[in-house]
Amino acid sequence: MGHPNIAVLWGSETGTAQYLAEATEMKLNAAGFQSQAIDMSDVQLESLSIYPTILVITSTWGDGDPPSNAMDLLGELQAKSVNLAGSTFSVCALGDTAYYQFCKCGKDFDEALAKQGARRLHPLQECDIDYDLPYEQWLQGVMAALRAKETATA
Ligand SMILES: Cc1cc2nc3c(=O)[nH]c(=O)nc-3n(C[C@H](O)[C@H](O)[C@H](O)COP(=O)(O)O)c2cc1C
């Protein structure tokens, strides 16, 4: 396989977002796309622009905080400058409506990626503790948007 053109970045404290990111990689690749699930703590801000598509699956922790493996990347995305004008993105945010700062980390990534010039491929998906259905809807929406993009550039 060549360089994966879809990065599925995960931010996770207890494994749910990681599990969904790995499932997303498998499902996307089975559908003919080239994707790779990547731990956010292994990603350098500067290297993000090599991916035409950036998918983010992240939980929120503490009181609206990023999971620990997402802290540095979110901080850099918010504080530094990187040109993501050539990338599209979509965020699937895991959370729990019992918390006041519902899905805050996913919302922060959505805002920060847009501010760096990336274009939203598919709207932010918020997921409550029953995440199966909204996650599946998000993935289907992302795949439809990816196919539409491929058709447009073919
Ligand atoms: C200690 C703790 C703090 C949490 N804080 C928030 C929060 O501020 N906002 C939110 O929407 N969800 C919050 N959650 C819910 C998690 O984001 C949710 O359970 C998520 O599915 C966990 O995914 P992960 O296993 O990938 O970390 C919190 C959960 C725990 C246990």
Ligand as a Chemical Component Dictionary entry (heavy atoms), coordinates in Angstrom:
data_LIG
# 
_chem_comp.id                   LIG 
_chem_comp.type                 NON-POLYMER 
_chem_comp.pdbx_formal_charge   0 
_chem_comp.three_letter_code    LIG 
# 
loop_
_chem_comp_atom.comp_id 
_chem_comp_atom.atom_id 
_chem_comp_atom.alt_atom_id 
_chem_comp_atom.type_symbol 
_chem_comp_atom.charge 
_chem_comp_atom.model_Cartn_x 
_chem_comp_atom.model_Cartn_y 
_chem_comp_atom.model_Cartn_z 
_chem_comp_atom.pdbx_ordinal 
LIG C1  C1  C 0 -13.588 11.258 34.306 1  
LIG C2  C2  C 0 -14.371 11.485 33.039 2  
LIG C3  C3  C 0 -14.512 12.777 32.559 3  
LIG C4  C4  C 0 -15.266 13.016 31.388 4  
LIG N1  N1  N 0 -15.462 14.317 30.950 5  
LIG C5  C5  C 0 -16.270 14.545 29.891 6  
LIG C6  C6  C 0 -16.571 15.886 29.479 7  
LIG O1  O1  O 0 -16.130 16.887 30.059 8  
LIG N2  N2  N 0 -17.388 16.043 28.380 9  
LIG C7  C7  C 0 -17.925 14.994 27.711 10 
LIG O2  O2  O 0 -18.676 15.216 26.760 11 
LIG N3  N3  N 0 -17.642 13.707 28.069 12 
LIG C8  C8  C 0 -16.831 13.467 29.141 13 
LIG N4  N4  N 0 -16.571 12.162 29.525 14 
LIG C9  C9  C 0 -17.147 11.045 28.730 15 
LIG C10 C10 C 0 -16.147 10.424 27.758 16 
LIG O3  O3  O 0 -15.735 11.353 26.765 17 
LIG C11 C11 C 0 -16.830 9.217  27.062 18 
LIG O4  O4  O 0 -17.086 8.226  28.028 19 
LIG C12 C12 C 0 -16.012 8.648  25.934 20 
LIG O5  O5  O 0 -16.776 7.675  25.242 21 
LIG C13 C13 C 0 -14.699 8.005  26.397 22 
LIG O6  O6  O 0 -13.942 7.648  25.254 23 
LIG P1  P1  P 0 -12.439 7.083  25.359 24 
LIG O7  O7  O 0 -12.554 5.699  25.956 25 
LIG O8  O8  O 0 -11.968 7.013  23.950 26 
LIG O9  O9  O 0 -11.630 8.008  26.186 27 
LIG C14 C14 C 0 -15.833 11.920 30.669 28 
LIG C15 C15 C 0 -15.654 10.600 31.178 29 
LIG C16 C16 C 0 -14.951 10.389 32.345 30 
LIG C17 C17 C 0 -14.818 8.972  32.865 31 
# 
loop_
_chem_comp_bond.comp_id 
_chem_comp_bond.atom_id_1 
_chem_comp_bond.atom_id_2 
_chem_comp_bond.value_order 
_chem_comp_bond.pdbx_ordinal 
LIG C1  C2  SING 1  
LIG C2  C3  SING 2  
LIG C2  C16 DOUB 3  
LIG C3  C4  DOUB 4  
LIG C4  N1  SING 5  
LIG C4  C14 SING 6  
LIG N1  C5  DOUB 7  
LIG C5  C6  SING 8  
LIG C5  C8  SING 9  
LIG C6  O1  DOUB 10 
LIG C6  N2  SING 11 
LIG N2  C7  SING 12 
LIG C7  O2  DOUB 13 
LIG C7  N3  SING 14 
LIG N3  C8  DOUB 15 
LIG C8  N4  SING 16 
LIG N4  C9  SING 17 
LIG N4  C14 SING 18 
LIG C9  C10 SING 19 
LIG C10 O3  SING 20 
LIG C10 C11 SING 21 
LIG C11 O4  SING 22 
LIG C11 C12 SING 23 
LIG C12 O5  SING 24 
LIG C12 C13 SING 25 
LIG C13 O6  SING 26 
LIG O6  P1  SING 27 
LIG P1  O7  DOUB 28 
LIG P1  O8  SING 29 
LIG P1  O9  SING 30 
LIG C14 C15 DOUB 31 
LIG C15 C16 SING 32 
LIG C16 C17 SING 33 
# 
